[in-house]
Amino acid sequence: MVGIVGYGVHIPRYRIKSEEIARIWGDEGGGVKDGLGIMEKSVPGMDEDAATMAVEASRNAVRYCNINPKRINAIFVGSESHPYAVKPTATIVAEAVGATPHLTAADMQFACKAGTTAIQCCMGMCTSGMIEYGLGIGTDVSQGRPGDALEYSAGAGSAAFIIGNDGVVAEIDGTYSYTTDTPDFWRRPGMDFPSHGGRFTGEPAYFKHTVNASKGLMEKLGLKPSDFDYAVFHQPNGKFPIQVAKMLKIEVGKVKQGLLAPLIGNTYSAASLIGLASVLDVAKPGNRILVTSFGSGAGSDSFCITVTDRILERRGKNRNVIQYIGDKEYLDYGMYVKQRRTLKTL
């Protein structure tokens, strides 16, 4: 049995409402706001970045399962906003949580699915016997050009999952990936903000990969949409996950617990993983969860996860996702651009 032994999240307490962004950009901004289904988004503090959030989420994950962090033999950090171009985030996390120096560590990048790929790497190493426990993290401070549609959705957050064979609270029954060269979203070296293909990011990118990965997983495991109690999809906005659930013939109600984009925006590499954490916060033993990430460029990783009895013993060890979401302080647009360091000097 390989699966989730511990998990933790971190969501910054600052928020900005979509209507506040639209107030600055006028009628056009209001139209963008209405089309995304996002009410507000999380904003990192002046002293927060992808590394500090990864540390907080990882400490929560270690606290949740109460293992000696020196038993963690691999750390993989998925992000598209690593604070250093040349200097790993994974080593910062390892030092901060007290992991053994006898470990393998690396940073990963595949847009918004780098975190789920990190978990797959930990799964493989645990299954092969190379390591006892691995730590897979998705963490991002998302970027969006002022006035662009991404500014309404680009949030910040982190989720960390300890993967192992012993003390499993949710077994990973299988995983399946679907990947093509579909350039719907990109950011070249030296650019502060990403570019995207607008509507192109939907049908040939997000929906094609999310649907094919989910269907591939179900075919591989001999399961049907009705076999799942919950479903979590990558959430670039508040509407795509609902649409993809309908395409897969999954009841929309099964998506709601993990659909957090309307409240915190798109946290990129952390999005589907924070959604999974929210589901694990309330799931019962025996519940089966479908999780499918999506990363532009493009690819999806899909997982089938079954909750074990042990989850009841661990519940309440940490602040849950809803508590993080409820602890918030609103910013106006001026404080937002100052805090995000969005204003540039010529």
C-alpha positions in Angstrom: 0.0 0.0 0.0 1.4 3.4 -1.0 -0.5 6.5 -0.2 -0.8 9.7 1.8 0.6 9.6 5.3 0.3 13.3 6.1 -0.8 16.5 4.5 -0.8 20.2 5.2 -1.6 23.5 3.5 -0.8 27.2 3.7 -3.0 30.0 2.3 -2.0 33.6 2.9 -4.5 35.6 4.9 -4.7 38.6 2.5 -7.5 38.8 -0.1 -8.6 41.1 -2.8 -12.1 41.0 -4.2 -12.7 40.7 -7.9 -15.0 43.7 -7.8 -12.1 45.8 -6.5 -9.9 44.8 -9.4 -12.8 45.5 -11.8 -13.3 48.9 -10.2 -9.8 49.9 -11.5 -10.2 48.5 -15.0 -13.7 49.7 -15.7 -16.4 48.0 -17.8 -14.0 45.7 -19.5 -12.7 44.4 -16.2 -16.3 43.9 -15.0 -16.9 41.6 -18.0 -13.8 39.5 -17.2 -14.8 39.2 -13.6 -18.2 37.9 -14.3 -16.9 35.3 -16.7 -14.5 33.6 -14.3 -16.7 32.8 -11.3 -14.1 34.0 -8.8 -15.3 36.3 -6.0 -11.9 37.0 -4.4 -8.4 35.6 -4.4 -5.5 35.1 -1.9 -2.6 37.5 -2.0 0.9 36.7 -0.5 2.2 39.0 2.3 5.3 41.1 1.7 7.4 38.3 3.3 5.8 35.4 1.6 6.9 33.5 -1.5 6.7 30.0 -2.9 9.5 28.8 -0.6 8.1 30.2 2.7 4.6 28.8 1.9 6.1 25.4 1.0 7.8 25.4 4.4 4.6 26.2 6.3 2.6 23.5 4.4 5.4 20.9 5.0 5.6 21.6 8.7 1.8 21.2 8.9 2.1 17.8 7.0 4.8 16.6 9.4 2.8 17.7 12.4 -0.3 15.9 11.0 1.3 12.5 10.9 3.9 13.1 13.7 6.7 11.2 12.0 10.4 12.0 12.6 11.2 14.3 9.6 14.6 12.5 9.4 12.7 9.6 7.9 11.9 11.7 4.8 14.4 10.6 2.1 13.1 12.6 -0.9 11.6 16.1 -1.3 10.2 17.4 -4.6 8.8 20.9 -4.9 6.6 21.8 -7.9 6.1 25.4 -8.8 6.3 28.0 -11.6 7.3 30.7 -9.2 10.4 29.4 -7.5 12.1 32.4 -5.8 15.5 31.5 -7.3 16.3 30.8 -11.0 19.4 28.9 -9.8 19.0 27.6 -6.2 16.6 24.9 -5.2 13.5 25.5 -3.1 13.6 21.8 -2.0 16.8 22.3 0.1 15.2 25.2 1.9 12.2 23.1 2.8 14.5 20.2 3.9 16.4 22.4 6.2 13.3 24.0 7.7 11.5 20.8 8.5 14.6 19.0 9.8 14.8 16.3 7.2 17.9 14.1 6.9 20.7 15.4 4.7 20.8 11.8 3.3 18.0 12.6 0.8 17.3 13.3 -2.8 15.8 16.8 -3.5 14.8 18.6 -6.6 12.6 21.4 -7.9 10.0 20.6 -10.6 8.3 22.8 -13.2 5.3 21.9 -15.4 3.0 24.8 -15.0 0.1 24.0 -12.6 0.7 20.2 -12.5 4.2 20.2 -11.1 2.9 19.4 -7.6 1.1 16.2 -8.7 4.2 15.1 -10.6 6.2 15.5 -7.4 3.7 13.2 -5.7 4.1 10.6 -8.5 7.9 10.7 -8.0 7.5 10.0 -4.3 5.1 7.2 -5.1 7.5 5.5 -7.4 10.4 5.7 -5.0 8.4 4.5 -2.1 6.9 1.6 -4.1 10.4 0.5 -5.3 11.8 0.6 -1.7 14.3 3.4 -2.5 12.9 5.6 0.3 10.8 5.3 3.4 8.9 8.6 3.0 8.8 11.3 0.4 7.5 14.8 0.5 5.7 16.1 -2.6 4.8 19.8 -2.7 2.8 22.2 -4.9 3.4 25.9 -4.2 2.9 29.1 -6.1 2.7 32.8 -6.0 0.9 33.1 -9.3 1.6 36.0 -11.7 -0.9 38.0 -13.8 -0.3 41.2 -15.8 -2.3 44.2 -14.5 -5.5 44.4 -16.4 -5.2 40.9 -17.8 -7.8 38.2 -17.1 -5.2 36.4 -15.1 -5.1 39.2 -12.6 -8.5 38.2 -11.4 -7.6 34.6 -10.8 -3.8 34.4 -9.9 -3.8 33.5 -6.2 -1.2 32.1 -3.8 -1.0 29.0 -1.7 0.8 25.7 -1.0 0.0 22.1 -0.2 2.4 19.4 1.0 1.8 15.6 1.0 4.0 13.0 2.8 3.9 9.8 0.8 4.8 6.4 2.2 3.8 2.8 2.8 3.3 2.9 6.5 0.6 4.9 8.4 -1.4 5.6 5.3 -4.6 7.7 5.8 -5.5 7.6 2.1 -4.3 4.9 -0.3 -3.4 5.9 -3.8 -4.9 3.1 -5.9 -3.5 4.2 -9.2 -2.3 7.2 -11.3 -2.5 8.0 -15.0 -1.1 10.9 -17.1 -2.0 12.4 -20.4 0.5 14.8 -22.0 0.9 16.6 -25.4 2.8 19.7 -26.7 0.0 22.2 -26.5 1.4 25.7 -25.9 -1.6 27.4 -24.3 0.3 29.4 -21.7 4.0 30.4 -21.4 6.5 32.7 -19.8 9.9 33.2 -21.3 13.1 33.9 -19.3 13.2 37.5 -18.1 9.5 38.1 -18.5 7.6 39.2 -15.3 4.2 38.0 -16.5 3.0 35.0 -18.5 1.2 35.0 -21.9 -1.7 32.9 -22.7 -3.8 31.8 -25.6 -7.1 33.1 -24.3 -10.0 30.8 -25.3 -7.4 28.4 -26.7 -6.5 27.4 -23.2 -10.0 25.8 -22.7 -11.0 23.2 -25.3 -7.6 22.0 -26.8 -5.7 22.4 -23.5 -7.6 22.1 -20.2 -10.6 20.0 -21.2 -8.8 17.7 -23.6 -6.1 16.7 -21.1 -8.3 16.7 -17.9 -10.9 14.5 -19.6 -8.4 12.1 -21.2 -6.4 11.6 -18.0 -9.5 11.0 -15.9 -11.0 8.6 -18.5 -7.6 6.8 -18.8 -7.4 6.3 -15.0 -10.9 4.9 -14.8 -10.3 2.5 -17.7 -7.0 1.4 -16.1 -8.7 0.6 -12.8 -12.0 -0.6 -14.2 -14.0 2.2 -12.5 -17.0 4.4 -13.4 -17.7 8.0 -12.6 -20.4 6.8 -10.1 -17.7 4.9 -8.2 -16.2 8.2 -6.8 -17.6 10.0 -3.8 -15.6 13.2 -4.5 -13.9 14.7 -7.5 -11.2 17.4 -7.6 -9.9 19.0 -10.7 -7.5 21.8 -11.4 -9.3 25.1 -11.1 -8.0 28.0 -13.2 -11.4 29.6 -12.5 -14.6 28.7 -10.8 -16.3 27.3 -13.9 -14.0 24.9 -15.6 -14.1 22.2 -12.9 -17.9 22.2 -13.1 -17.9 21.9 -16.9 -15.4 19.0 -16.9 -17.4 17.1 -14.2 -20.4 17.3 -16.5 -18.3 16.1 -19.5 -17.2 13.1 -17.4 -20.8 12.5 -16.1 -19.8 13.1 -12.5 -22.4 14.7 -10.2 -21.6 18.3 -9.7 -22.2 18.0 -6.0 -19.1 15.8 -5.8 -16.9 18.6 -6.9 -18.0 21.3 -4.5 -15.9 20.4 -1.4 -12.7 20.7 -3.4 -13.7 23.7 -5.5 -11.9 26.6 -3.8 -11.0 28.9 -6.8 -14.1 31.1 -6.2 -12.7 31.9 -2.7 -8.8 32.0 -3.2 -8.3 32.1 -6.9 -6.0 29.8 -8.9 -3.1 28.7 -6.8 -1.4 27.1 -9.8 0.7 24.1 -8.7 -1.2 24.0 -5.4 -4.7 24.3 -6.8 -5.8 20.6 -7.2 -3.8 19.7 -4.1 -5.4 22.2 -1.8 -8.7 21.0 -3.2 -7.7 17.4 -2.3 -6.7 18.6 1.3 -10.2 20.1 1.7 -11.8 16.8 0.7 -9.5 14.8 3.1 -10.6 17.2 5.9 -14.1 15.8 5.7 -13.9 12.5 3.9 -15.0 9.2 5.6 -13.2 5.9 5.6 -13.9 4.1 2.3 -14.6 7.3 0.4 -13.0 7.2 -3.1 -11.6 10.4 -4.5 -10.8 11.3 -8.1 -8.1 14.0 -8.4 -6.9 15.3 -11.8 -4.5 18.2 -12.2 -3.7 20.2 -15.3 -0.6 22.0 -16.3 -0.3 24.2 -19.4 2.1 23.1 -22.1 0.2 20.7 -21.6 -0.6 17.7 -19.4 -2.7 16.2 -16.6 -2.1 13.7 -13.8 -5.0 11.7 -12.5 -5.2 9.8 -9.2 -7.7 7.4 -7.6 -7.5 7.8 -3.8 -9.3 5.7 -1.2 -9.6 7.0 2.4 -8.6 4.5 5.2 -9.9 4.2 8.8 -6.7 5.9 10.1 -7.8 9.3 8.9 -10.2 9.6 11.8 -7.3 9.3 14.3 -5.4 12.2 12.7 -8.3 14.6 12.1 -8.0 17.9 13.9 -4.2 17.8 14.2 -3.9 21.0 12.0 -5.8 24.0 10.9 -8.0 22.7 8.1 -8.5 24.3 4.7 -11.8 26.0 5.6 -10.1 27.6 8.7 -7.3 29.0 6.5 -9.8 30.4 4.0 -11.9 32.0 6.8 -8.9 33.8 8.3 -8.6 36.8 5.9 -7.9 40.5 5.6 -9.0 42.5 2.6 -6.7 44.8 0.6 -7.6 47.7 -1.7 -6.0 47.8 -5.1 -3.3 50.2 -4.1 -2.1 47.9 -1.2 -2.4 44.9 -3.5 0.0 46.2 -6.2 2.4 47.4 -3.5 2.3 44.0 -1.7 2.6 42.1 -5.0 5.4 44.4 -6.2 3.5 44.7 -9.5 4.4 48.3 -10.2 7.7 48.5 -12.1 10.1 51.5 -12.6 11.4 52.3 -16.0 
